[in-house]
Amino acid sequence: MRFDDRLKTALSGLQSGHAVTQWRQLIDVLAQRPAGQDSTDVAVGLARLRQLYPHVGETVRAESVRGLSGRLRSPPLVRFLCSDRPSVAAEAVRAARLDDEDWAAMVPGLPTRARGFLRQRADIGHATTRALGAWAHADFVLPSADAAQSESAKQPIAAAERPNARRSPFDDDFAPAIEGESRSQISALVDRIRNFQRAREHAEAPQLPLEGGSLAEGELPAQRFTFETDARGIIRDAEGVPVGAVTGVSIAQEAYEEDPGPDAFAAAAFRQRMPIAGARMRLTGAPMVTGDWRIQAGPVFDDLDGRFIGFSGVMRRPHAADDASISVRGSEETGDQMRQLVHELRTPLNAIIGFAEIIEQQLFGPVSTGYRALAESILDDARRLLSGFDDLDLAARIETGRLERDDGVTEAGWLLGRMADRLQTLTDMRGVSLHLRKAETVRAFALGQQSAKRIVTRLVSALVIGCERGERIDCTIRTRIGLEPANLIDISRPKRLMACSEEELLSTESSIDDAGGPLLGLGFSLRLVRNLARAAGGDLRFEEESLLLRLPAVKERLGREGAGRID
């Protein structure tokens, strides 16, 4: 058997140097499967990472793991990174490329938070799904005192070192003795566990911070925390506050007067499985969380069967601008001013378009070729401006809650035909090949034709504009069956957008925009499409090689539609 000695070489050369550099080099080498590495070297490498941990910032750790996307194939390293802070653990779960059996064996030893991230992956296999299901109940139970101490320590501890963790097939790889510093670290960890167990035997029963009491000296009230609920709207997990202080709180039952709970808007949005934005919430009990909060959250659905599994989001303390009497009035006034400005700009622009069309079409007599070319250029610029004004007007209506609800039903075949007609000129001008397809059993969209066409066409046109000449864009529609059926529209990314993160794509200051792109930038267009989709009960997700638009589908098929393709 041939062993890869790159890890040994890297370890021998990492005795000195900057901590960040050592960290990046080590995880890059450790990311490969341990089958080709010496198990002792892997263990020593993980021990070295624990030494470097206090000297490497959380942001750097998260970025370094994000850079491993598609190359992180080592279960021991994945297990180590999943025990880090939430931002690092989330990146590790996203970047990992493990077999179904590897994930399933790792599930029992993962922290509750990491198992939650793993549940959000759409590509987990049956063995992993069963393993996560077996731990679903345990993940909802309040953490024990030793778990709370482990959380407060905020140090990454590999699952193989936890005394109560179930072993995976990879744990046997670490059987050889580890010399030097790694042995002393493990011994110190065992001593800490033993000392804690002795102290707990003589201590009083732990008390959850649910009622009464006051903040300890120097302790400040929490300002922000993330949370997850179950399908009933009851908070089951939280990060940023003692989990026992908020576990069991419901966001689904409206509170009255000064009672704890959410406002009517949040409760109604939960019942309708709609995003919650800026809703009010009052918490009582633990001093750290007592008071008023604002909720930003959205529904979560199981990618396997479309089943609604709860809400996930953030609670934060209200700002001064969040006062209802100020924020609503201010938002409405700003939206009205924006719409008035757009109206005043659109009027003269329509006049310019009209005169340019008269010249370009020679309606009043012959016009020289030069003047016609100039008029055509003016027409293109004016129409682009007009499209930007329409986007601003639409964004203002969404912001003020005045977007008209477009109820109805839209057949997928009709939508594909309209998209082909609408985008023909654009694709010809950009030299892009657009391929539109739908699966055999696509259901109709549960929204009106105007809304469906507006959302999908805006998204596809923004991506077509981002293509280079000669590129191909694939757009496929399929239906996800479940209690809340949805149509999933998968659109391939242009080459120049392939390596862009979600933050870069949504940024209004992105360097990926060019002179021929959307007037207000690609980021504005994508955020507008996402807000339109959410207002319709859907969402827009950014996958590695595509954008996935989810829109609601009718609960029952209206008629049989064959598979379709429009090139």
C-alpha positions as CSV (number, residue, x, y, z in Angstrom):
1,M,0.0,0.0,0.0
2,R,1.4,3.4,-1.0
3,F,1.0,6.3,1.5
4,D,0.9,9.9,0.4
5,D,3.7,11.7,2.3
6,R,2.6,15.2,1.6
7,L,1.1,15.5,5.0
8,K,4.3,14.4,6.7
9,T,6.3,16.8,4.6
10,A,3.9,19.7,5.5
11,L,4.1,18.8,9.2
12,S,7.8,18.8,9.2
13,G,7.9,22.3,7.6
14,L,5.3,23.9,10.0
15,Q,7.4,24.3,13.1
16,S,7.5,28.0,12.7
17,G,5.8,30.7,10.6
18,H,2.6,32.7,10.7
19,A,-0.4,30.9,12.3
20,V,-2.8,31.8,9.5
21,T,-0.4,30.4,6.9
22,Q,0.1,27.2,8.8
23,W,-3.6,26.8,9.3
24,R,-4.4,27.2,5.6
25,Q,-1.6,24.8,4.5
26,L,-2.6,22.2,7.1
27,I,-6.4,22.0,6.3
28,D,-5.6,22.0,2.5
29,V,-3.4,18.9,2.9
30,L,-5.7,17.3,5.5
31,A,-8.8,17.8,3.3
32,Q,-8.0,14.6,1.2
33,R,-9.3,11.2,2.3
34,P,-7.2,9.7,5.2
35,A,-6.9,6.4,3.3
36,G,-3.9,7.7,1.5
37,Q,-2.3,9.3,4.6
38,D,-0.6,7.9,7.7
39,S,-3.1,7.9,10.5
40,T,-0.6,9.1,13.1
41,D,0.2,12.1,10.8
42,V,-3.5,12.9,10.5
43,A,-3.9,12.9,14.3
44,V,-0.8,15.1,14.8
45,G,-2.1,17.4,12.1
46,L,-5.5,17.8,13.9
47,A,-3.7,18.4,17.2
48,R,-1.6,21.1,15.5
49,L,-4.8,22.7,14.2
50,R,-6.1,22.9,17.8
51,Q,-2.9,24.7,18.8
52,L,-3.3,27.2,16.0
53,Y,-7.1,27.7,16.7
54,P,-6.7,30.6,19.3
55,H,-4.4,32.5,16.9
56,V,-6.6,32.3,13.8
57,G,-9.7,34.5,13.6
58,E,-13.2,33.1,12.9
59,T,-13.5,34.9,9.6
60,V,-10.2,33.5,8.4
61,R,-11.2,30.0,9.5
62,A,-14.5,30.2,7.7
63,E,-12.9,31.6,4.5
64,S,-10.2,28.9,4.5
65,V,-12.9,26.2,4.7
66,R,-15.0,27.8,2.0
67,G,-11.9,27.6,-0.2
68,L,-12.0,23.8,0.1
69,S,-15.4,23.5,-1.6
70,G,-15.5,20.2,-3.6
71,R,-12.1,19.1,-2.1
72,L,-13.0,18.4,1.5
73,R,-13.2,14.6,1.6
74,S,-11.7,13.8,5.0
75,P,-14.2,12.7,7.6
76,P,-11.8,13.4,10.6
77,L,-11.3,17.0,9.3
78,V,-15.0,17.5,8.7
79,R,-15.7,16.3,12.2
80,F,-13.1,18.6,13.6
81,L,-14.4,21.7,11.7
82,C,-18.1,20.9,12.6
83,S,-17.2,21.5,16.3
84,D,-16.1,25.0,15.5
85,R,-18.2,28.2,15.6
86,P,-21.5,28.2,13.5
87,S,-20.0,30.1,10.6
88,V,-17.1,27.6,10.2
89,A,-19.3,24.6,10.8
90,A,-21.8,25.7,8.2
91,E,-19.0,26.2,5.6
92,A,-17.6,22.7,6.5
93,V,-20.9,21.0,5.9
94,R,-21.4,22.8,2.7
95,A,-17.9,22.2,1.4
96,A,-17.7,18.5,2.4
97,R,-17.9,15.8,-0.3
98,L,-18.4,12.6,1.7
99,D,-20.0,9.3,0.9
100,D,-23.5,8.5,2.3
101,E,-22.0,5.9,4.7
102,D,-19.3,8.4,5.9
103,W,-22.0,11.0,6.8
104,A,-24.2,8.4,8.5
105,A,-21.3,7.2,10.6
106,M,-20.5,10.7,11.6
107,V,-24.0,11.9,12.5
108,P,-24.0,10.6,16.2
109,G,-20.8,12.5,17.0
110,L,-21.7,15.8,15.4
111,P,-22.9,18.8,17.5
112,T,-26.6,19.5,17.3
113,R,-25.9,22.7,15.3
114,A,-23.9,20.8,12.7
115,R,-26.6,18.2,12.3
116,G,-29.0,21.0,11.6
117,F,-26.8,22.3,8.8
118,L,-26.5,18.8,7.4
119,R,-30.3,18.5,7.3
120,Q,-30.4,21.5,4.9
121,R,-28.2,19.7,2.3
122,A,-30.3,18.5,-0.7
123,D,-27.9,15.7,-1.6
124,I,-27.8,13.6,1.6
125,G,-28.4,9.9,1.0
126,H,-30.8,7.4,2.6
127,A,-28.4,6.2,5.3
128,T,-27.7,9.8,6.4
129,T,-31.4,10.6,6.4
130,R,-32.1,7.7,8.6
131,A,-29.2,8.6,11.0
132,L,-30.5,12.2,11.2
133,G,-34.0,10.9,11.8
134,A,-32.8,8.8,14.7
135,W,-31.3,11.9,16.4
136,A,-34.1,14.2,15.6
137,H,-35.7,13.8,19.0
138,A,-32.4,14.1,20.8
139,D,-31.6,17.3,19.0
140,F,-34.7,18.9,20.5
141,V,-33.8,18.1,24.1
142,L,-32.2,20.8,26.2
143,P,-28.4,20.5,26.5
144,S,-26.9,19.1,29.7
145,A,-24.6,21.1,32.0
146,D,-21.4,19.6,30.5
147,A,-22.7,20.4,27.0
148,A,-23.2,24.0,28.1
149,Q,-19.7,24.1,29.5
150,S,-18.3,22.8,26.2
151,E,-20.3,25.5,24.3
152,S,-18.9,28.2,26.6
153,A,-15.3,27.0,26.0
154,K,-15.7,27.7,22.3
155,Q,-12.8,25.4,21.4
156,P,-13.1,22.9,18.5
157,I,-12.9,19.3,19.9
158,A,-13.0,16.5,17.4
159,A,-15.8,14.0,18.0
160,A,-13.3,11.2,18.4
161,E,-12.1,12.9,21.6
162,R,-15.6,13.1,23.2
163,P,-15.9,10.4,25.8
164,N,-19.6,9.7,25.0
165,A,-19.4,10.0,21.2
166,R,-20.2,7.0,19.1
167,R,-17.3,5.8,17.1
168,S,-17.2,5.8,13.3
169,P,-15.1,3.5,11.1
170,F,-12.5,6.2,10.9
171,D,-11.8,6.3,14.6
172,D,-9.8,3.1,14.3
173,D,-7.3,5.0,12.1
174,F,-6.2,7.0,15.2
175,A,-5.3,4.0,17.3
176,P,-1.5,4.4,17.0
177,A,0.1,6.4,19.9
178,I,0.6,10.1,19.3
179,E,3.9,11.4,20.7
180,G,4.8,14.8,22.0
181,E,2.4,17.7,22.3
182,S,-0.7,15.8,20.9
183,R,-0.5,13.2,23.7
184,S,-0.2,15.9,26.4
185,Q,-3.2,17.7,24.9
186,I,-5.4,14.6,25.0
187,S,-4.3,13.9,28.6
188,A,-5.1,17.4,29.6
189,L,-8.6,17.1,28.0
190,V,-9.3,13.8,29.9
191,D,-8.2,15.5,33.2
192,R,-10.6,18.4,32.6
193,I,-13.5,16.0,32.0
194,R,-12.7,14.0,35.2
195,N,-12.4,17.2,37.3
196,F,-15.7,18.5,35.9
197,Q,-17.5,15.2,36.7
198,R,-16.2,15.2,40.3
199,A,-17.3,18.8,40.8
200,R,-20.8,18.0,39.4
201,E,-21.3,15.2,41.8
202,H,-21.1,17.7,44.7
203,A,-22.9,20.6,43.0
204,E,-26.5,21.5,43.1
205,A,-28.8,20.5,40.2
206,P,-28.3,22.8,37.3
207,Q,-31.0,25.4,36.8
208,L,-32.2,26.6,33.4
209,P,-32.2,30.4,33.1
210,L,-36.0,30.5,32.5
211,E,-37.5,32.6,35.3
212,G,-36.5,35.5,37.5
213,G,-33.0,36.4,38.6
214,S,-30.8,39.2,37.3
215,L,-27.8,39.6,35.1
216,A,-24.4,38.8,36.6
217,E,-22.0,41.6,37.1
218,G,-20.6,42.7,33.8
219,E,-23.1,40.6,31.8
220,L,-25.1,42.4,29.2
221,P,-28.5,41.5,27.6
222,A,-28.3,39.6,24.4
223,Q,-28.7,41.7,21.3
224,R,-29.1,39.1,18.6
225,F,-29.5,35.3,18.2
226,T,-30.3,32.8,15.5
227,F,-33.0,30.2,16.0
228,E,-34.8,27.2,14.4
229,T,-38.4,26.0,15.0
230,D,-40.2,22.7,14.4
231,A,-43.2,22.4,12.2
232,R,-45.4,23.7,15.0
233,G,-43.5,26.9,15.3
234,I,-41.8,26.1,18.7
235,I,-38.2,27.1,19.0
236,R,-36.0,23.9,19.3
237,D,-32.5,25.3,18.9
238,A,-30.8,28.7,19.2
239,E,-27.3,30.2,18.9
240,G,-26.2,33.4,20.7
241,V,-28.2,32.9,23.9
242,P,-28.5,30.1,26.4
243,V,-30.7,27.7,24.5
244,G,-32.8,26.9,27.5
245,A,-33.9,30.5,27.7
246,V,-35.8,30.4,24.4
247,T,-36.5,26.7,23.8
248,G,-40.2,26.0,23.8
249,V,-41.2,29.6,22.9
250,S,-43.7,29.6,20.0
251,I,-43.7,32.1,17.1
252,A,-47.0,30.6,15.8
253,Q,-49.4,31.9,18.5
254,E,-50.2,35.6,18.5
255,A,-49.7,37.3,21.8
256,Y,-52.2,39.7,23.3
257,E,-51.4,43.1,24.9
258,E,-48.2,42.7,27.0
259,D,-48.1,38.9,27.0
260,P,-45.0,37.2,25.6
261,G,-45.1,36.0,22.0
262,P,-45.2,37.3,18.4
263,D,-47.5,39.9,16.9
264,A,-50.3,39.0,14.5
265,F,-48.2,39.6,11.4
266,A,-45.6,36.9,12.5
267,A,-48.3,34.4,13.5
268,A,-50.2,34.9,10.2
269,A,-47.0,34.6,8.1
270,F,-46.2,31.3,9.9
271,R,-49.6,29.9,9.2
272,Q,-49.2,30.8,5.5
273,R,-45.6,29.6,5.3
274,M,-44.5,33.1,4.3
275,P,-41.3,34.9,5.2
276,I,-41.4,37.0,8.4
277,A,-39.7,40.4,8.0
278,G,-39.5,42.8,11.0
279,A,-42.3,41.3,13.0
280,R,-42.4,42.1,16.7
281,M,-41.7,39.5,19.5
282,R,-41.7,39.8,23.2
283,L,-39.8,37.4,25.4
284,T,-39.9,37.0,29.2
285,G,-38.0,34.9,31.8
286,A,-34.3,35.0,31.6
287,P,-32.9,38.5,32.1
288,M,-30.6,38.0,29.1
289,V,-33.5,37.7,26.7
290,T,-36.3,39.6,28.4
291,G,-37.8,42.4,26.3
292,D,-38.8,43.3,22.8
293,W,-37.3,41.7,19.7
294,R,-37.7,41.8,15.9
295,I,-37.9,38.6,13.8
296,Q,-36.4,38.0,10.4
297,A,-37.1,34.4,9.4
298,G,-38.3,32.1,6.5
299,P,-39.9,28.7,6.1
300,V,-37.8,25.6,5.6
301,F,-38.9,22.6,3.5
302,D,-37.6,19.2,3.2
303,D,-35.8,18.8,-0.2
304,L,-36.7,15.1,-0.4
305,D,-40.5,15.3,-0.1
306,G,-41.3,19.0,0.2
307,R,-42.6,18.6,3.7
308,F,-42.6,21.8,5.8
309,I,-40.2,21.3,8.8
310,G,-40.2,24.7,10.5
311,F,-38.8,28.2,10.3
312,S,-35.2,29.4,10.6
313,G,-34.1,33.0,11.2
314,V,-32.7,35.7,13.4
315,M,-34.1,37.7,16.3
316,R,-32.6,41.1,17.1
317,R,-33.3,43.9,19.5
318,P,-35.3,46.7,17.9
319,H,-33.6,49.9,16.7
320,A,-35.0,53.4,17.2
321,A,-36.2,53.3,13.6
322,D,-38.2,50.1,14.3
323,D,-40.9,52.0,16.2
324,A,-44.1,51.2,14.4
325,S,-45.4,54.8,14.3
326,I,-42.1,55.9,12.7
327,S,-41.1,52.9,10.5
328,V,-44.4,52.4,8.7
329,R,-45.0,56.0,8.0
330,G,-41.4,56.6,6.9
331,S,-41.5,53.5,4.7
332,E,-44.7,54.6,3.0
333,E,-43.5,58.2,2.5
334,T,-40.2,57.0,1.0
335,G,-42.0,54.6,-1.3
336,D,-44.5,57.3,-2.4
337,Q,-41.7,59.7,-3.1
338,M,-39.9,57.1,-5.1
339,R,-43.0,56.2,-7.2
340,Q,-43.7,59.9,-7.8
341,L,-40.1,60.4,-9.0
342,V,-40.3,57.4,-11.3
343,H,-43.6,58.8,-12.7
344,E,-42.1,62.2,-13.4
345,L,-39.0,60.6,-15.1
346,R,-41.1,58.1,-17.1
347,T,-43.3,60.8,-18.8
348,P,-40.5,62.7,-20.7
349,L,-38.8,59.4,-21.4
350,N,-41.8,58.0,-23.2
351,A,-41.9,61.2,-25.3
352,I,-38.2,60.6,-26.2
353,I,-39.0,57.0,-27.2
354,G,-41.9,58.2,-29.3
355,F,-39.9,60.7,-31.3
356,A,-37.0,58.2,-31.8
357,E,-39.4,55.7,-33.2
358,I,-40.8,58.2,-35.6
359,I,-37.3,58.9,-36.9
360,E,-36.2,55.2,-36.9
361,Q,-39.3,54.1,-38.8
362,Q,-39.3,57.1,-41.1
363,L,-43.0,57.8,-40.4
364,F,-42.7,61.5,-41.6
365,G,-40.5,60.8,-44.6
366,P,-37.1,59.5,-45.6
367,V,-34.3,59.8,-43.1
368,S,-30.5,59.3,-43.7
369,T,-28.9,56.1,-42.5
370,G,-26.8,58.0,-39.9
371,Y,-29.8,59.6,-38.3
372,R,-31.7,56.3,-38.2
373,A,-28.7,54.6,-36.5
374,L,-28.6,57.4,-34.0
375,A,-32.4,57.1,-33.3
376,E,-32.0,53.3,-32.9
377,S,-29.2,53.9,-30.3
378,I,-31.4,56.4,-28.5
379,L,-34.3,53.9,-28.5
380,D,-32.2,51.2,-26.9
381,D,-30.9,53.5,-24.2
382,A,-34.3,54.9,-23.5
383,R,-35.9,51.4,-23.2
384,R,-33.2,50.3,-20.9
385,L,-33.8,53.4,-18.7
386,L,-37.5,52.7,-18.8
387,S,-36.9,49.1,-17.7
388,G,-34.8,50.4,-14.8
389,F,-37.6,52.8,-13.8
390,D,-40.1,49.9,-13.8
391,D,-37.8,48.0,-11.5
392,L,-37.5,50.9,-9.1
393,D,-41.3,51.3,-9.1
394,L,-41.7,47.6,-8.4
395,A,-39.2,47.6,-5.6
396,A,-41.0,50.6,-4.0
397,R,-44.3,48.8,-4.1
398,I,-42.7,45.7,-2.4
399,E,-41.1,47.9,0.3
400,T,-44.3,49.6,1.2
401,G,-46.4,46.4,1.0
402,R,-48.5,47.7,-1.9
403,L,-47.6,45.0,-4.4
404,E,-50.9,43.7,-5.8
405,R,-51.5,40.0,-5.2
406,D,-51.8,38.2,-8.5
407,D,-53.9,35.1,-7.8
408,G,-54.5,32.6,-10.6
409,V,-52.9,29.7,-12.3
410,T,-50.2,29.6,-15.0
411,E,-49.4,26.6,-17.1
412,A,-45.7,25.8,-17.5
413,G,-46.0,25.3,-21.3
414,W,-47.6,28.7,-21.7
415,L,-44.8,30.3,-19.6
416,L,-42.0,28.7,-21.6
417,G,-43.6,29.9,-24.8
418,R,-43.9,33.5,-23.6
419,M,-40.3,33.4,-22.3
420,A,-39.0,32.2,-25.7
421,D,-40.8,35.1,-27.5
422,R,-39.8,37.7,-25.0
423,L,-36.1,36.8,-24.8
424,Q,-35.6,36.0,-28.5
425,T,-34.3,39.5,-29.4
426,L,-32.0,39.6,-26.3
427,T,-30.5,36.2,-26.9
428,D,-29.9,37.0,-30.6
429,M,-28.2,40.3,-29.7
430,R,-26.0,38.8,-27.1
431,G,-25.2,35.7,-29.1
432,V,-26.5,33.4,-26.4
433,S,-28.2,30.0,-26.9
434,L,-31.2,29.6,-24.5
435,H,-32.6,26.1,-23.9
436,L,-35.9,25.9,-22.1
437,R,-37.2,22.5,-20.9
438,K,-39.8,21.1,-18.6
439,A,-40.3,17.7,-17.1
440,E,-43.1,15.4,-18.1
441,T,-45.2,15.9,-15.0
442,V,-44.9,19.6,-14.3
443,R,-47.8,21.1,-12.5
444,A,-49.2,24.6,-13.1
445,F,-47.9,27.5,-11.1
446,A,-50.2,28.7,-8.3
447,L,-49.9,32.4,-9.3
448,G,-51.2,34.6,-12.0
449,Q,-49.6,34.7,-15.5
450,Q,-48.4,38.3,-15.1
451,S,-46.5,37.5,-11.9
452,A,-45.1,34.2,-13.2
453,K,-43.9,35.8,-16.4
454,R,-42.4,38.8,-14.6
455,I,-40.4,36.8,-12.1
456,V,-39.0,34.1,-14.4
457,T,-38.3,36.4,-17.3
458,R,-36.5,39.0,-15.2
459,L,-34.2,36.3,-13.7
460,V,-33.4,34.6,-17.0
461,S,-32.8,37.9,-18.9
462,A,-30.4,39.1,-16.1
463,L,-28.4,35.9,-16.5
464,V,-28.4,36.1,-20.3
465,I,-27.0,39.6,-20.1
466,G,-24.2,38.2,-17.9
467,C,-23.2,35.7,-20.6
468,E,-20.3,35.9,-23.0
469,R,-21.0,35.5,-26.7
470,G,-21.4,31.9,-27.7
471,E,-22.5,30.7,-24.2
472,R,-25.4,28.4,-23.5
473,I,-28.0,28.9,-20.8
474,D,-30.1,25.9,-19.7
475,C,-33.5,26.5,-17.9
476,T,-35.4,23.4,-16.6
477,I,-38.7,23.3,-14.8
478,R,-39.7,20.4,-12.6
479,T,-42.3,19.9,-9.8
480,R,-41.5,18.9,-6.3
481,I,-44.4,16.9,-4.8
482,G,-45.3,17.2,-1.1
483,L,-47.7,18.9,1.3
484,E,-46.6,22.2,-0.2
485,P,-45.9,21.4,-3.9
486,A,-43.6,23.7,-5.7
487,N,-42.2,24.2,-9.2
488,L,-38.4,24.4,-9.2
489,I,-36.8,26.3,-12.0
490,D,-33.1,25.5,-12.4
491,I,-31.1,28.0,-14.5
492,S,-27.4,27.4,-15.2
493,R,-24.9,30.1,-14.3
494,P,-22.9,32.0,-16.9
495,K,-19.2,31.2,-16.9
496,R,-18.2,34.6,-15.5
497,L,-20.6,34.1,-12.5
498,M,-19.6,30.5,-11.8
499,A,-17.2,31.3,-9.0
500,C,-19.2,34.1,-7.4
501,S,-20.6,33.7,-3.9
502,E,-24.2,34.7,-3.0
503,E,-22.9,37.9,-1.4
504,E,-21.0,38.9,-4.5
505,L,-24.0,38.2,-6.8
506,L,-26.3,40.3,-4.6
507,S,-23.9,43.1,-4.0
508,T,-24.7,46.5,-5.5
509,E,-21.0,47.3,-5.9
510,S,-20.0,44.1,-7.7
511,S,-17.2,44.2,-10.2
512,I,-19.1,41.6,-12.4
513,D,-21.4,44.3,-13.9
514,D,-20.6,45.7,-17.3
515,A,-21.9,48.5,-19.5
516,G,-24.3,46.2,-21.2
517,G,-25.8,44.8,-18.0
518,P,-29.0,45.7,-16.2
519,L,-29.3,49.4,-15.6
520,L,-29.3,49.1,-11.8
521,G,-26.8,46.2,-11.7
522,L,-27.1,42.5,-11.5
523,G,-27.2,42.5,-7.7
524,F,-30.3,44.8,-7.7
525,S,-32.0,42.6,-10.3
526,L,-31.4,39.4,-8.4
527,R,-32.5,40.9,-5.1
528,L,-35.7,42.2,-6.8
529,V,-36.4,38.7,-8.3
530,R,-35.8,37.1,-4.9
531,N,-38.2,39.6,-3.2
532,L,-40.9,39.0,-5.8
533,A,-40.5,35.2,-5.4
534,R,-40.8,35.5,-1.6
535,A,-43.9,37.7,-1.9
536,A,-45.4,35.0,-4.1
537,G,-44.6,32.2,-1.5
538,G,-41.3,31.1,-3.2
539,D,-37.6,31.8,-2.9
540,L,-34.4,32.1,-4.9
541,R,-31.4,30.0,-4.0
542,F,-27.8,30.2,-5.2
543,E,-26.3,26.7,-6.0
544,E,-22.7,26.1,-7.1
545,E,-23.5,25.9,-10.8
546,S,-27.0,27.3,-11.1
547,L,-29.7,29.4,-9.6
548,L,-32.7,27.6,-8.2
549,L,-36.0,29.5,-8.3
550,R,-38.8,28.0,-6.3
551,L,-42.5,29.1,-6.9
552,P,-45.7,27.6,-5.6
553,A,-47.5,24.9,-7.6
554,V,-51.1,23.9,-7.6
555,K,-51.9,21.1,-5.2
556,E,-53.6,19.0,-7.9
557,R,-52.8,18.6,-11.5
558,L,-55.1,20.5,-13.8
559,G,-54.3,18.5,-16.9
560,R,-51.6,16.3,-18.5
561,E,-48.7,18.2,-20.1
562,G,-46.1,16.3,-22.1
563,A,-42.4,16.9,-21.8
564,G,-41.4,20.0,-23.6
565,R,-38.4,21.7,-25.1
566,I,-37.9,25.0,-26.7
567,D,-34.5,25.9,-28.1
